[in-house]
């Protein structure tokens, strides 16, 4: 997992796994086709994640989703760099916040109001967007890879 946010790792079926692991075994044309399927699949997962991500007031969750391709390995990565993306994807248990008198803080500011004592912010239900995007595109990626070897 990245420092903040989410990295999705998709382990596909045997055809995709074998093609990616043994890519050097194939001729240049086939290697290009394998890399192309992985690149297009990575972009498709990224676009699906952006569509599925809930829209917040700032839009930073959707804006933080991006993809990249590894140069050495035939592998694509879809990331969500928004610092709260893991909280949205997996949800939270009930959260408790309190002021810290040791640091000289006697109150907290919440929505331009000062509050002291223990604050219960409640449980946040999960609203997955990365994993469903991956699962939506997985079959398409596997089918495209199988077409290369037919």
Beta strands, then each sheet from edge to edge (+ up, - down):
strand 1: 6-8
strand 2: 65-69
strand 3: 76-80
strand 4: 95-98
strand 5: 108-110
strand 6: 113-115
strand 7: 118-122
sheet 1: 1+ 3- 2+
sheet 2: 4+ 7-
sheet 3: 5+ 6-
end
